[in-house]
Amino acid sequence: MALSEAQACGRRLLLWSPPRVILFGDSITEFYFQENGWGASLAHRLARKCDVLNRGLSGYNTRWAKIALPRLISKDSDAKNTVAVTVFFGANDGALKDVNPKQHVPLDEYTDNLKSMIQYLKSVDITEDKVILVTPPPLHEAAWEKECIAKGEKLNRLNSTTGEYAKACVKVASDCGTSIIDLWTLMQKNNQDFGCYLSDGLHLSAEGNNFLANQLWSLLEQRTSALPVMLPYWRDVDHLNPEASLQGNLHDL
């Protein structure tokens, strides 16, 4: 079939509008497509079923994220086909106010901002059952202090403070009816050494990325298992009449 014929035929076909998983957060989200990243792992598992969208904003706190969210997710473009949205903030909100006032957000405001973002998502028809809150991971203070000193700064976060924000995030999930992945608690379970999960004391290492990907997959697998695969497996294509295999209703394949 000539290209012009295919294009004309294509106008009569139902185009594939893929379901989507939207990952919204700070640098731990923005960097997720790095080698061995948690988002890359999810995208691999959901290939030809879902688009996994990176909406990470490095350095952002919930104060800024709340303002930015309507520019990133809207009713017209995202709500209809959204399977899940992760909201993964707190590592910057919990920065110490006297050392890092630019990123710091008070605990009460952090709580309100998370609730506000959940309400916004509901207003664009992304219901709470599709929202997954993720707490900040624990902070390895010794490793992060080295990073701070290398930049000529003081240690600007504490694990105990990060834990307070993690607990607040868990409470918001309970109050609002969303799913929750409590990384701060899970990575420290049974007093284990959590340093292996972090590359620099704050951001995730390859092991940490794998840990988070597995936690998310436990929530996403059931939600995505029944989704159709985009276009047939290559062995199922009729090589003598490929148009019959590839130009039908995509949702029936």
Buried (B, 14 or more C-beta within 10 A) or exposed (E): EEEEEEEEEEEEEEEEEBBBBBBBBBBBBBBBBBEBBBBBBBBEBBEEBBBBBBBBBEEBBBBBBBEBBEEBBEEEEBBEEBBBBBBBBBBBBBBBBEBBEEBBBEBEBBBBBBBBBBEBBBEBEBEBEBBBBBBBBBBBBEBBBEBBEEEEEEBBBBBEBBBBBBBBBBEBBEEBEBBBBBBBBBBBEEEEEBBBBBBEBBBBBBBBBBBBBEBBBEBBEEBBEEBBEBBBEEEEBEEEEEEEBBBBEBEEB
